[in-house]
Amino acid sequence: MDFSHKIITKSAQETAGVGEEIGNNLKSPRVLCFYGELGTGKTTFVQGFAKGLGITSRLLSPTFIIVRRYNIPDSAGFLYHLDLYRVEEKDLAELGVSDMLSDPDSIVVIEWAEKLGNWLPKDRVDITFSVLPNGNHEIRYQKGN
């Protein structure tokens, strides 16, 4: 998979569809770091991404509980969905972020990844979400460095 793309979506369904396609095809890296303001499509993308992994349960935003974990079908791993909007870097150890990031069988999706600070892994995909002036959404993704 080429990791330097810009995609424009015109609806929440299209945003979820992009997430589903990436979920269907992602082999590595297994950490996805999301950036973007509120309302730019991050959670919608994760819902599609989970569907692409075969997860059928309803994905809810982890804004207030910070981490949600879902079993990945036909896998020993989990999908960890983190929302760090209300978290400070000093709190990450208590959340078990190190264990999640080091679990070789699991996939970790992190909204507000800029809050990771020194915890930001080198092997990752950075995905930036924004709303364009015409109301469409832009999704840019590339391999982290």
DOPAFI-67037 format. One record per atom (N, C-alpha, C): residue number from 1; residue in three letters; atom name; y, z, x. Coordinates in steps of 0.1 Angstrom, whole numbers. Each point is the difference from the previous one (the first is absolute). Last residue first. Layout:
PT;num;residuo;atomo;v;w;u
PT;NUM;ALA;CA;Y;Z;X
...
This chain:
PT;num;residuo;atomo;v;w;u
PT;145;ASN;N;93;105;74
PT;145;ASN;CA;0;0;15
PT;145;ASN;C;4;13;6
PT;144;GLY;N;-22;-27;-49
PT;144;GLY;CA;9;10;6
PT;144;GLY;C;-1;-1;15
PT;143;LYS;N;-8;-41;-35
PT;143;LYS;CA;-7;10;7
PT;143;LYS;C;10;9;7
PT;142;GLN;N;15;-23;-45
PT;142;GLN;CA;-3;-4;14
PT;142;GLN;C;-8;12;6
PT;141;TYR;N;26;-19;-50
PT;141;TYR;CA;-9;8;7
PT;141;TYR;C;-3;-6;13
PT;140;ARG;N;35;0;-47
PT;140;ARG;CA;-2;-4;14
PT;140;ARG;C;-11;8;6
PT;139;ILE;N;21;-13;-51
PT;139;ILE;CA;-10;9;7
PT;139;ILE;C;-1;-7;14
PT;138;GLU;N;36;-1;-45
PT;138;GLU;CA;-4;-6;13
PT;138;GLU;C;-9;10;7
PT;137;HIS;N;18;-11;-54
PT;137;HIS;CA;-4;9;10
PT;137;HIS;C;-5;-7;13
PT;136;ASN;N;36;-13;-44
PT;136;ASN;CA;-13;-2;6
PT;136;ASN;C;-2;11;11
PT;135;GLY;N;42;-5;-22
PT;135;GLY;CA;-10;9;-7
PT;135;GLY;C;-14;-2;5
PT;134;ASN;N;43;-20;17
PT;134;ASN;CA;-5;-7;-13
PT;134;ASN;C;-10;8;-7
PT;133;PRO;N;17;15;43
PT;133;PRO;CA;11;0;-10
PT;133;PRO;C;-4;-7;-13
PT;132;LEU;N;-39;23;28
PT;132;LEU;CA;10;-10;3
PT;132;LEU;C;11;0;-11
PT;131;VAL;N;-34;40;19
PT;131;VAL;CA;3;-8;-12
PT;131;VAL;C;11;-9;4
PT;130;SER;N;-41;22;32
PT;130;SER;CA;14;0;-4
PT;130;SER;C;2;-8;-13
PT;129;PHE;N;-39;22;40
PT;129;PHE;CA;3;-4;-14
PT;129;PHE;C;15;0;-2
PT;128;THR;N;-38;0;43
PT;128;THR;CA;13;3;-4
PT;128;THR;C;3;-7;-14
PT;127;ILE;N;-43;16;36
PT;127;ILE;CA;4;-8;-11
PT;127;ILE;C;13;5;-6
PT;126;ASP;N;-36;2;46
PT;126;ASP;CA;13;4;-6
PT;126;ASP;C;3;-9;-11
PT;125;VAL;N;-47;15;26
PT;125;VAL;CA;7;-11;-6
PT;125;VAL;C;13;6;-6
PT;124;ARG;N;-32;19;43
PT;124;ARG;CA;4;1;-14
PT;124;ARG;C;6;-14;-4
PT;123;ASP;N;-13;30;45
PT;123;ASP;CA;-8;-10;-6
PT;123;ASP;C;2;1;-15
PT;122;LYS;N;23;30;27
PT;122;LYS;CA;3;-13;5
PT;122;LYS;C;-7;-11;-7
PT;121;PRO;N;15;48;-24
PT;121;PRO;CA;-10;-6;9
PT;121;PRO;C;4;-14;5
PT;120;LEU;N;30;45;-14
PT;120;LEU;CA;-2;-14;-4
PT;120;LEU;C;-11;-7;10
PT;119;TRP;N;20;46;1
PT;119;TRP;CA;-14;-2;-5
PT;119;TRP;C;-3;-15;-3
PT;118;ASN;N;43;18;14
PT;118;ASN;CA;-9;-1;11
PT;118;ASN;C;-15;-2;-4
PT;117;GLY;N;32;-7;-39
PT;117;GLY;CA;6;3;13
PT;117;GLY;C;-11;-3;11
PT;116;LEU;N;-1;-2;-51
PT;116;LEU;CA;-10;4;9
PT;116;LEU;C;5;3;14
PT;115;LYS;N;26;-17;-38
PT;115;LYS;CA;-1;15;1
PT;115;LYS;C;-11;4;10
PT;114;GLU;N;7;-46;-14
PT;114;GLU;CA;10;4;10
PT;114;GLU;C;0;15;2
PT;113;ALA;N;-26;-22;-34
PT;113;ALA;CA;-7;2;13
PT;113;ALA;C;10;4;11
PT;112;TRP;N;-2;-7;-52
PT;112;TRP;CA;10;7;8
PT;112;TRP;C;-5;4;14
PT;111;GLU;N;-40;-11;-27
PT;111;GLU;CA;13;-3;-5
PT;111;GLU;C;10;9;7
PT;110;ILE;N;-52;-16;13
PT;110;ILE;CA;11;11;1
PT;110;ILE;C;13;-6;-5
PT;109;VAL;N;-58;-6;2
PT;109;VAL;CA;12;-7;-4
PT;109;VAL;C;11;11;-1
PT;108;VAL;N;-52;-6;23
PT;108;VAL;CA;11;8;-3
PT;108;VAL;C;12;-8;-3
PT;107;ILE;N;-58;-2;3
PT;107;ILE;CA;13;-7;1
PT;107;ILE;C;11;9;-5
PT;106;SER;N;-53;9;23
PT;106;SER;CA;10;1;-11
PT;106;SER;C;12;-9;3
PT;105;ASP;N;-38;11;29
PT;105;ASP;CA;-6;-7;-12
PT;105;ASP;C;11;-2;-11
PT;104;PRO;N;7;23;43
PT;104;PRO;CA;-2;-14;3
PT;104;PRO;C;-6;-8;-13
PT;103;ASP;N;34;44;9
PT;103;ASP;CA;-12;-3;-7
PT;103;ASP;C;-3;-15;1
PT;102;SER;N;40;23;16
PT;102;SER;CA;-11;-2;10
PT;102;SER;C;-14;-3;-7
PT;101;LEU;N;42;8;-24
PT;101;LEU;CA;2;-11;9
PT;101;LEU;C;-11;-2;9
PT;100;MET;N;-2;37;-30
PT;100;MET;CA;-1;-13;-7
PT;100;MET;C;2;-12;9
PT;99;ASP;N;4;44;19
PT;99;ASP;CA;-14;-3;-4
PT;99;ASP;C;-1;-14;-8
PT;98;SER;N;43;16;12
PT;98;SER;CA;-8;-4;12
PT;98;SER;C;-14;-3;-3
PT;97;VAL;N;29;17;-34
PT;97;VAL;CA;2;-14;3
PT;97;VAL;C;-8;-5;12
PT;96;GLY;N;4;44;-27
PT;96;GLY;CA;-12;-6;5
PT;96;GLY;C;1;-15;4
PT;95;LEU;N;33;35;-16
PT;95;LEU;CA;-5;-10;-10
PT;95;LEU;C;-13;-6;5
PT;94;GLU;N;26;29;28
PT;94;GLU;CA;-6;8;-12
PT;94;GLU;C;-7;-9;-10
PT;93;ALA;N;24;-19;36
PT;93;ALA;CA;-12;6;5
PT;93;ALA;C;-7;7;-11
PT;92;LEU;N;43;-19;-7
PT;92;LEU;CA;-11;-10;0
PT;92;LEU;C;-13;6;4
PT;91;ASP;N;47;19;-3
PT;91;ASP;CA;-10;3;-10
PT;91;ASP;C;-13;-8;0
PT;90;LYS;N;40;-7;28
PT;90;LYS;CA;-6;13;4
PT;90;LYS;C;-11;4;-10
PT;89;GLU;N;28;-39;-8
PT;89;GLU;CA;-10;-2;10
PT;89;GLU;C;-8;13;4
PT;88;GLU;N;19;-3;-49
PT;88;GLU;CA;7;-1;13
PT;88;GLU;C;-12;-1;10
PT;87;VAL;N;4;-14;-55
PT;87;VAL;CA;-7;7;11
PT;87;VAL;C;9;-2;12
PT;86;ARG;N;3;-21;-45
PT;86;ARG;CA;5;14;-1
PT;86;ARG;C;-5;8;12
PT;85;TYR;N;-12;-46;-5
PT;85;TYR;CA;14;0;-4
PT;85;TYR;C;6;14;1
PT;84;LEU;N;-45;-21;10
PT;84;LEU;CA;6;9;8
PT;84;LEU;C;15;2;-3
PT;83;ASP;N;-50;-17;-20
PT;83;ASP;CA;14;-2;-3
PT;83;ASP;C;8;11;7
PT;82;LEU;N;-53;-24;3
PT;82;LEU;CA;10;11;2
PT;82;LEU;C;13;-5;-4
PT;81;HIS;N;-55;-11;-6
PT;81;HIS;CA;13;-5;-4
PT;81;HIS;C;10;12;2
PT;80;TYR;N;-53;-16;16
PT;80;TYR;CA;10;11;0
PT;80;TYR;C;14;-6;-3
PT;79;LEU;N;-54;-15;-6
PT;79;LEU;CA;14;-5;1
PT;79;LEU;C;9;12;-2
PT;78;PHE;N;-52;1;21
PT;78;PHE;CA;9;2;-11
PT;78;PHE;C;13;-8;2
PT;77;GLY;N;-56;-4;19
PT;77;GLY;CA;14;5;1
PT;77;GLY;C;8;1;-13
PT;76;ALA;N;-46;-17;10
PT;76;ALA;CA;0;15;2
PT;76;ALA;C;14;5;0
PT;75;SER;N;-17;-44;-28
PT;75;SER;CA;5;5;12
PT;75;SER;C;-1;15;2
PT;74;ASP;N;-7;-29;-40
PT;74;ASP;CA;-8;-6;10
PT;74;ASP;C;5;4;14
PT;73;PRO;N;37;10;-34
PT;73;PRO;CA;-13;-4;-3
PT;73;PRO;C;-8;-7;12
PT;72;ILE;N;39;37;3
PT;72;ILE;CA;-1;-15;1
PT;72;ILE;C;-14;-3;-2
PT;71;ASN;N;30;44;-17
PT;71;ASN;CA;-12;-5;7
PT;71;ASN;C;1;-15;0
PT;70;TYR;N;44;32;0
PT;70;TYR;CA;-9;-8;-9
PT;70;TYR;C;-12;-4;8
PT;69;ARG;N;46;36;1
PT;69;ARG;CA;-12;-5;7
PT;69;ARG;C;-9;-7;-10
PT;68;ARG;N;55;18;8
PT;68;ARG;CA;-11;-2;-9
PT;68;ARG;C;-11;-7;8
PT;67;VAL;N;49;30;11
PT;67;VAL;CA;-12;-7;4
PT;67;VAL;C;-10;-2;-12
PT;66;ILE;N;45;19;-7
PT;66;ILE;CA;1;-5;14
PT;66;ILE;C;-12;-9;4
PT;65;ILE;N;17;22;-43
PT;65;ILE;CA;-11;7;7
PT;65;ILE;C;-2;-5;14
PT;64;PHE;N;35;-17;-27
PT;64;PHE;CA;2;14;-1
PT;64;PHE;C;-12;8;6
PT;63;THR;N;2;-49;0
PT;63;THR;CA;13;5;4
PT;63;THR;C;1;15;0
PT;62;PRO;N;-37;-37;-5
PT;62;PRO;CA;-1;14;4
PT;62;PRO;C;13;7;4
PT;61;SER;N;-16;-40;-37
PT;61;SER;CA;8;3;11
PT;61;SER;C;-2;14;4
PT;60;LEU;N;-40;-26;-23
PT;60;LEU;CA;12;6;-4
PT;60;LEU;C;8;3;13
PT;59;LEU;N;-44;-32;-19
PT;59;LEU;CA;8;6;12
PT;59;LEU;C;13;5;-5
PT;58;ARG;N;-50;-8;-24
PT;58;ARG;CA;14;-2;-1
PT;58;ARG;C;7;6;11
PT;57;SER;N;-51;-18;5
PT;57;SER;CA;7;11;-7
PT;57;SER;C;15;-3;1
PT;56;THR;N;-33;-28;21
PT;56;THR;CA;2;-3;-15
PT;56;THR;C;8;11;-6
PT;55;ILE;N;-10;-24;51
PT;55;ILE;CA;2;13;-7
PT;55;ILE;C;5;-3;-14
PT;54;GLY;N;-10;-33;36
PT;54;GLY;CA;-10;3;-10
PT;54;GLY;C;2;14;-7
PT;53;LEU;N;29;-24;32
PT;53;LEU;CA;-11;7;7
PT;53;LEU;C;-11;3;-9
PT;52;GLY;N;39;-21;-17
PT;52;GLY;CA;-7;-9;10
PT;52;GLY;C;-11;6;8
PT;51;LYS;N;26;26;-29
PT;51;LYS;CA;-8;-9;-8
PT;51;LYS;C;-8;-9;9
PT;50;ALA;N;33;27;19
PT;50;ALA;CA;-12;8;-3
PT;50;ALA;C;-10;-9;-8
PT;49;PHE;N;42;-19;10
PT;49;PHE;CA;-8;2;12
PT;49;PHE;C;-13;7;-3
PT;48;GLY;N;32;-3;-34
PT;48;GLY;CA;-7;-13;2
PT;48;GLY;C;-9;1;12
PT;47;GLN;N;27;37;-8
PT;47;GLN;CA;-9;-1;-11
PT;47;GLN;C;-8;-13;1
PT;46;VAL;N;34;7;31
PT;46;VAL;CA;-12;9;3
PT;46;VAL;C;-10;-1;-11
PT;45;PHE;N;42;-22;-6
PT;45;PHE;CA;-8;-7;10
PT;45;PHE;C;-13;8;3
PT;44;THR;N;31;20;-28
PT;44;THR;CA;-6;-11;-7
PT;44;THR;C;-9;-8;9
PT;43;THR;N;26;34;18
PT;43;THR;CA;-11;6;-7
PT;43;THR;C;-7;-11;-8
PT;42;LYS;N;39;-13;24
PT;42;LYS;CA;-10;6;9
PT;42;LYS;C;-13;4;-7
PT;41;GLY;N;45;-22;-15
PT;41;GLY;CA;-14;-5;-2
PT;41;GLY;C;-11;6;8
PT;40;THR;N;50;10;-6
PT;40;THR;CA;-2;-13;7
PT;40;THR;C;-14;-5;-1
PT;39;GLY;N;22;44;-15
PT;39;GLY;CA;0;-11;-9
PT;39;GLY;C;-2;-14;6
PT;38;LEU;N;19;38;32
PT;38;LEU;CA;-7;2;-13
PT;38;LEU;C;1;-12;-9
PT;37;GLU;N;4;-11;51
PT;37;GLU;CA;6;9;-9
PT;37;GLU;C;-8;2;-12
PT;36;GLY;N;-22;-13;48
PT;36;GLY;CA;8;-6;-11
PT;36;GLY;C;5;11;-9
PT;35;TYR;N;-44;-8;36
PT;35;TYR;CA;14;3;1
PT;35;TYR;C;7;-6;-12
PT;34;PHE;N;-54;14;19
PT;34;PHE;CA;9;-7;-9
PT;34;PHE;C;14;6;2
PT;33;CYS;N;-50;-6;27
PT;33;CYS;CA;12;8;-1
PT;33;CYS;C;10;-8;-8
PT;32;LEU;N;-56;2;9
PT;32;LEU;CA;11;-8;-5
PT;32;LEU;C;12;9;-2
PT;31;VAL;N;-51;-1;27
PT;31;VAL;CA;11;8;-4
PT;31;VAL;C;12;-10;-4
PT;30;ARG;N;-43;-14;18
PT;30;ARG;CA;-3;7;-12
PT;30;ARG;C;11;10;-4
PT;29;PRO;N;-2;-50;29
PT;29;PRO;CA;-1;15;1
PT;29;PRO;C;-2;6;-14
PT;28;SER;N;-26;-34;-1
PT;28;SER;CA;6;9;9
PT;28;SER;C;14;-4;2
PT;27;LYS;N;-26;-18;-35
PT;27;LYS;CA;-11;5;8
PT;27;LYS;C;5;11;10
PT;26;LEU;N;16;-27;-49
PT;26;LEU;CA;4;8;12
PT;26;LEU;C;-13;5;6
PT;25;ASN;N;3;-27;-41
PT;25;ASN;CA;-2;-7;13
PT;25;ASN;C;3;9;12
PT;24;ASN;N;4;12;-49
PT;24;ASN;CA;-12;-8;1
PT;24;ASN;C;-3;-4;14
PT;23;GLY;N;40;22;-9
PT;23;GLY;CA;-11;9;-1
PT;23;GLY;C;-13;-7;1
PT;22;ILE;N;39;-26;-2
PT;22;ILE;CA;-1;7;13
PT;22;ILE;C;-12;10;0
PT;21;GLU;N;9;-21;-41
PT;21;GLU;CA;-4;-10;10
PT;21;GLU;C;-2;6;14
PT;20;GLU;N;19;26;-34
PT;20;GLU;CA;-14;-2;-3
PT;20;GLU;C;-6;-10;11
PT;19;GLY;N;47;8;0
PT;19;GLY;CA;-8;12;4
PT;19;GLY;C;-15;-2;-1
PT;18;VAL;N;27;-33;-19
PT;18;VAL;CA;1;-1;15
PT;18;VAL;C;-7;12;6
PT;17;GLY;N;4;1;-46
PT;17;GLY;CA;-9;-11;4
PT;17;GLY;C;0;-2;15
PT;16;ALA;N;30;30;-21
PT;16;ALA;CA;-13;6;1
PT;16;ALA;C;-10;-11;4
PT;15;THR;N;43;-15;-5
PT;15;THR;CA;0;10;11
PT;15;THR;C;-14;6;1
PT;14;GLU;N;7;-29;-37
PT;14;GLU;CA;-1;-7;13
PT;14;GLU;C;0;9;12
PT;13;GLN;N;7;19;-42
PT;13;GLN;CA;-14;-5;1
PT;13;GLN;C;-2;-8;13
PT;12;ALA;N;43;17;-11
PT;12;ALA;CA;-9;11;4
PT;12;ALA;C;-14;-6;2
PT;11;SER;N;37;-36;5
PT;11;SER;CA;-4;9;-10
PT;11;SER;C;-8;11;6
PT;10;LYS;N;17;-38;24
PT;10;LYS;CA;10;0;-11
PT;10;LYS;C;-4;10;-11
PT;9;THR;N;-5;-7;58
PT;9;THR;CA;-7;1;-13
PT;9;THR;C;10;1;-11
PT;8;ILE;N;-6;-17;55
PT;8;ILE;CA;9;3;-11
PT;8;ILE;C;-8;1;-13
PT;7;ILE;N;-11;5;56
PT;7;ILE;CA;-4;-4;-13
PT;7;ILE;C;10;4;-10
PT;6;LYS;N;-11;-5;57
PT;6;LYS;CA;10;3;-10
PT;6;LYS;C;-4;-6;-13
PT;5;HIS;N;-26;13;51
PT;5;HIS;CA;2;-7;-13
PT;5;HIS;C;12;5;-7
PT;4;SER;N;-34;6;42
PT;4;SER;CA;14;-2;1
PT;4;SER;C;4;-8;-12
PT;3;PHE;N;-47;11;17
PT;3;PHE;CA;8;12;-4
PT;3;PHE;C;15;-2;3
PT;2;ASP;N;-49;-29;-11
PT;2;ASP;CA;12;0;7
PT;2;ASP;C;9;12;-5
PT;1;MET;N;-55;-3;0
PT;1;MET;CA;12;0;-8
PT;1;MET;C;12;0;9
